[in-house]
Amino acid sequence: MTRSTYWIESLVPAWLYHDGGYRAALTRHLRDRLELQGYEIVTPIRIRTAEGDVPPPVGMLMLRAETQVEEFDVDMGEA
């Protein structure tokens, strides 16, 4: 089995970083997307600010929700 990191990013007003309802919705959205695709989440979903090459506009933050999933390795054998 292989572990892979998946994430989504969201550009939001800075005050949403501390809004529990938004953080819960972002977490639920990532969890639902991964479960719909059949992945098994193996680490807690973390939300943090993301650093990029271009800074966000004044008063905004780029939030990144990320987790790790386990994927089954499929051996296709020799062709």
N, C-alpha and C positions, 0 to 999 in steps of 0.2 A: 504494500500500500504506500501511497505517496501523499505527503501533506502539501497543500497549496494554500497560499494566502489570497483571499478575495476581499475587495473593498469597494465602497462607493464613496463619492465625494459630493459635497453639497455646499454651495456658496450661499451664506445666510447672513442676516444682520447679526452683529456681534452679541446682542442681548440674547439671542436664541441658544447660545452656547450653554447657558445656565437654565434653560427652560426644560424641565423634566419631561413634559408632554412631547416636545419635539424630539428629544433624545430617544424616548421610548418608541416613537413612530419611526425614526430612522433605523433603530435597531430592529424593529419588527419587519420593516421593509426589506432589509438585507437578509434576515432570517427566512422570510417567506420566499424571496427570490431563489435562495440557495436550496431550500427544501423542495421547491417546485421542480428544480433541475435534478433532484435526486441526490444531492450531496449531504453528507453527515457532518455537522458542525462539531469540531473537537476542542475548540478553545472559546472562552467567552468573547462576545463582541465588544470591542473597545471603540470609544469615540474620542478623537483627539483633533487638535488643529493640525492642518497639513501645511507644510512649507513647499512652495513651488518656485519656479524660475521667475514668475511675475507675481508681485504682491497683490493681494486683493484690494479693491477700492476702500477708501476710508470708511470706517464704521462697519466693515464686512469681515467675515472670517470664512476660510475654507475648512469645513469639517470633514473628517475622514472616518468612516465606520469600517472597521476591518476585523476579520476573523480568519481562522484556518479551518480547512475541511480535509477529510480523507477521501482520496480517490483510489479506486481499485485499478491496479496495473493489469492490462490485458496483454497476454502474450500471444501474438499472432503466429508464432512459429516461422519456419522457413517457407518461402514461397515456392 
